[in-house]
């Protein structure tokens, strides 16, 4: 049975809240010293609560960026507000960001009232104070009853040092580095929009961890949760749905695509979610290729299996045979995020993929096998000469990387043949294999 668990890192948590478009994500990026949170000059870009690691004056803490918080919100906006409230409940301290150029609005007053009731340490950031002339705008925010408003410009960095000092004063001390254990295996949930990634994360977590809406593209930042499955803790990262190639995206979608690629790079294994009720698309295949090229272990999950009838199963089998022939080594599970069907099969599939990803073959065993294969099926003649395979070695794991030393070029078809036979002999389920050829020139006759 899967369930969410509380993060075990022990770092103090700062929740950044405020109404839409006051500059929360820009301020988060300023705190982090790098561009992590998606920022665009459109209200409501951040929707989920998203956690980042931050450091100031040698102290580490976690920053949780939240969606715009509006009282009496409805629909998707209400879910955003709920995520912000959850973040405040789980935080050790809260930073309320207010647009100093606008002053305290009714929404700001309502948020301040909630924060006063929560009795959590609050740092009041008066944002968009870009110069000394604007500092007087910040003084009016004393009316919120949350203490001194700290004038800051998230865009230019003005006053950010004083703000961070105040944050450290509000947060408890973090445990020493030696007290932290190695983190759990990181799993990236990837796929095109609206295939059910957030729904699956929520089903695994047993709570509304990520926003779910019928509108495609609800998730924009990677959202992570610690999930306990089959007596093991995994770090699942729900990523933004990939609509197109990164270079073809624009605005928030472009930055979301970059975040997704970054989350994939930091993961050990990826669950590629496909919609079993619909035909495989070109974008599905492009995403699979992207994950394969990233070198991550792969599990393919066909979601919405509760919507698949006999006719669709027949068509899907044909699509898999025709379009996924080159990735038959990836474990496949048929799940339903809506009903919870077969989600317990994810953990065994992930372990299988990771085992293949970390597999190492000894040089002796590898070359004994290679000698038998080459003797039975020598490489094809090229340019009137037949290249000779000298030996092979495994250069690394995660993913498995092999180097074959030869006296000449090996055709692409023969390389694929070697990879296929490698899998038949040694397994490597769930992992791509990198196989390169290094041709050694024959010694030239001495003059």
N, C-alpha and C positions, 0 to 999 in steps of 0.2 A: 504494500500500500504506500502510495506517495503522499508526502505532506511537506509543508514549508517548515523550515527551522530558522531560528534566530541566528543572524550572522555571528560568527565566533571570533572575529578579529579583535574585538575588545576596544576598538578605536571610538572615541567620543563622536557623536553625530550632531551636525548642525543642519537644521532644515531651513531653507531659504523660501520664504512665502511672500505673497503680495498679489495685488490684482493684476490683470493682464497688461502687458506692454509697459511695465515700469522699469524694465531692464534687469530682471532677475538673472537670466541666463548670461547676459553680458557681464554682470557682476560676478557670477560663478566662474566664468572664464578668467576674469581678472584675479580672483582668489587663487585659482589653480595655476596661473601663469602660463596657460596654454589654451588653445581653442578646442574645447571638448563639447560643451553644450551647444546645441543647434540655435543659432541666432539669425533672425530675419526681421526686417522692419514691418512686421505684420503681427497683430495681437494673436496670442494663443498658439504659438509655435510649439512650446513645450506642453505636453499633455500628461505623460506619466510622471511618476516620481523617479528620478534617476540619481544614482549615487556615484560619487567620484572621490578618489583619495587626494588629499591636499596636505601640504606641509608649510608651516610658518615658524620661523625662529627655532627650527629643529624639532618642533612638535608636530606629530601627524594626527590628522582627524579626517572624518568623512563628511563631505558636503552633499546634501540631498537637494537637488533642484526640482521644483514642483511646478505644476501648471498654474495659470492664473486663477486666483481664488475670488469668486464672486458670490456674495450672499444671494439666496433665493434663485440660484441657477437651476436650469432645467436641462434635461437631455444629456448630451455629451458633456456640456459645461458642468452639469451637476456631478458627473463622475470625476471630472478634473478637480472640482472642489473637494470631493471625498478623498481623493488621493492626497491632497494637501493636508487635510485634517489628519489622515493616517500618519503622514510624515511628521507632523507636530507631536502626535502622541508618542511616536517612537524615538523622538529626538531628545538629546540632552540640553540643547539650547536652540533658540529660533532667531533667525534674522528676518525682520520685516522690512521689505524694500518699498519705499514710497517715492513717487515722483515729486521732488521738491518744487518743481516749476508749476505744478498744478495745485499742490497743497493737499491737505487731508480731505478725501472725498467720503461720502457716506459708506462706500465699500471699505475704505481704509478704517473708518471708525468701527465698523462691524467686525473686521478682522482683529483690531486691537482689543475689542471687548472679549472675543474668544480667547485671545492670548493671555489676557489678564486673568481669566477664569482658569486657564491651564496651569498657571503658576510655574511656568518654565522661565529660565533666564532669557531675556529678549534683548537683542541688539537692534536698534532702530537705525536703518540706513536711509539717509535723505539723498537719493540719487539725482543725477543730472545737474549737480552743482559744478559747472564746468569752469567757473572763474570766481575771483574774490567778490565781485559784484553780486553774485547769486547766493552768497552765503546767508544773507538775511532771509532768503526763502525757507531755509531749513529751520529757523527758529520757531516758525509757526507750528511746527509738528510736535512741540512740547504738549500741545492740546490732546494728543493721543494718550497721554498718561503712561507712557512706556519708558520714561527716562529721557536722557539727552539724545537728541537726533544728531547723528554723525554725518556731516556733509561729505559727500563722495561723488566722484565722477567715474562710473564704471567704464565709460568709453575711453577716457584719457588717463585713468589711474590716479587721479587727484584724490588724496585722503585715504587711499586704500590701505596704507600701512597702519594708520591709526585705527581704522575699522578692524583690521585683522588682529591688532593688539587687544581690542575690546572683545573680539570673538574668543581669543585664548583665555581671557579673564573669565568669560562666561562658561567655558567648557571645563569638564573635569580632566585630570591628567590621564594620558594614555598609558597602558602597561608597557613595560620595557619590551624591546624587540625579541628578547630571548624567551618571553612568555608566550609568543605566538607560535602556533604549529603551522606546518605546511598546509596550504589551502586545498580545497577539494578540486576534483577534476572539472574543468570548464567546458560547458556544452553550449554551442551557439545554435539557436533556432533560426533557420534561414528559409526563405521562400518568397514567392511573389506576394503582392498584397492580397489580403482576404482569404488566405488558405487555412487560417485558423491557428496561427502561431501563438497569439495572445490567449486564445481560448484554451489551447493545450497547456500553456504555462499556468493559467489559473486553475485548471483541473488538477495539475500535478501539485500545485501549491495548496490547494484546498481553500483558496481565498481569492478575492478580486485583486490580484497583484498587478495586472496590466489591463489597460483599457480595452474594451471590446465593443465594437460598433459595426453596424452593417455597411457603413461607408468604408471603402478600401483606403488604407494608408493612415489608420488611426495612430499607430506607433511610429514615432520619428526618431527617438533616441533609443539606443540599446538599454533594455531594462533587465536587471539581473535579480535572481532569487536563489537562495539556498534551498534545495529540495532533497528530502530524504526518500530514497527509493531502494527497496530491497536491502534495508539495513546499511545503506551507504549514502553519504551526503554528496550531492552534485551541485555545481554552480551553473544554473541555466541562465542564458542571456537571450532574451527576446529581442530580435532586431527589426529594424524597419523593413517593410516589404520592398523588394527590389523590382522596380517597374521597368527599368531600361539600363543601358550601359551608363556607368558613372559619368562619362564625358558628355552624354546626351541629356543628363538631368540638369535642373536649374533650381535656384533658390534653396528653400529648406530641404527639398528632395535631394539636391546635390550633396549637402552636408550630411544628411541622413545616410546616404549611400556610402560616404566616406567613413562614418561611424560604424556602419555595418561591416565594411571591409576590415576596419581596425579590430572590431570585436571578433571577427573570424580569425584574424592573424593571432590573436591572443588566446584563442580556444584550442583545445586538444582534439576535440571531436565535434562534428557538425551534424545536426539532425536536419535534413532537407525535407521540408514539408511540401507535399503535393496534394492537390485536390482530386481525390479518387473519383468524385462524381462528374468531373469534367475531363475532356481530352487533354493530354499533355500538350503544353504550348512551347513555342520557341523560347520564351523566357524561362520556363522550367528547365529546359536543356541548357540554356546559357548559365543559369545559376549553378546547376550541377557541375558544369565545366569549370566555373569560377572556384567552387569549393575543391574540386579535384586538383586544380592548378595551385591552390593555396597549400596543398600538402597535408590537409587535416584528415583524420579518420572520418568516415562517413557512414551514417545510417539514414536510409530513405524511409520516411513515414508517409503512408498514404492515408490522409485524414478524410473525414466525412464518410467513413465506410458505412455508416447507418443509412446513407442515401444511395448506396450502390445495389442495383438489382442484378438479376442473372445476365441480362443482355449487356449491361455495362461491364460486368466482370469479364465477359467474353471479349469485348472490345478492348478493355484495359490490358488483358493478357497479350493481345496482339500488339498493342502499343508498346508494352514493355519489351517484347521480343524484338520489335523493329527499332525502337528509339533508344532503349537503354542497354543495348547489346554490349556496348563497350564498358559498362559499369556494373556488370552482373555480379561482381565480387562484393558489392555493398549489401549488408544485411537489410532486409525489408520487413517492415511491420505494418499491418493494417489496423488503424486506430480510429476512434471517434472521440474528439475532444469534447463534444456535446454530451455524449452518454457515458464516457469513460471506458468504452470498449477497448480492451487489450492494451491500455496504457502501461500495465504492469510488465508488458513484454519489452518495453523500452530499455530497462536496465540491463537485461541479459544481452540485448543487441549492442548496446553501448560498450559493454565489457568485451564482447567479441571483436568489435572494431578496434578498440584500444589495444587488445592483445596482438592483433595483426600489425598495428601501427608500430608497436615496440619490439616486434620479433627480430631477432638476430640469428643468422646462420653462420656457423663456423666456416673458416676458409677451406679446411680440409673436406668437410662434407659438401660444401658448395662446388668445389672443383671436381670431386668424384662424380657428382650428379652431372655437372657440365660436360665432362668427358663422355659420359654415356649418351647424352643428348646429341652432342656434335657428331659422335661416331654413327649414330642412327640417322641423323639428318644434318649433313654438313651445310655450311652457308653457301648461298648461290654464287656462281662465278660472275665476276664483274670486270668488264674490260679485258676479257681473256685470262684473268687471274682469279684464283680462288683464295680469299683471305683465310688465314689460319688463326684460330682462336687459341691464344696462349694460356691465359688463366683469367680468373675473375675474383673480385673481393667485394665484401659488403662495406661500403664507406661510412654508413651511418644508419640510424633508425629515426623514426618519428618525422617523416615516413621512411621506410626502408629505401636505401640508396645503394645501387650496385654499379661497379665499374668493370667493364669487360675489356681486357687488353688483347689486341689483335695485330695482325700484320697488314691490315687493310680495312677499307670501309665496309660496314655491314649495312645491308639494305634495311629500310624501315620495316618492311614486312617480316624480316628475320628477327629483328629486335622485338616486334610484337609476339612472334612465335616463342622467343625465349622468355618473355614476361609471362605468357600464358602457361608455359611449362613450369616456370618458377612457382606460380600459384597452385598448379596441380600437385606439385611435390611438397611445398612448404606451407601452403595455406594462404597467409596474408589476407584473410577476409577483412573487409571493411577499410582497407587502406590503399591509396595509390602507391605505385612503385616507380621510382626514378631509376632508369637504366641508361647509362651513358657508355660510349665506346671510346677507347683511347688507342689509336693506331700507332704502332711502333714501326719506324722505318727499319728495313733490313740493313745490316752493316754493309757499307759500301766497300768494294774491293780496294785494297791498298794499292796505290800506284807505285 
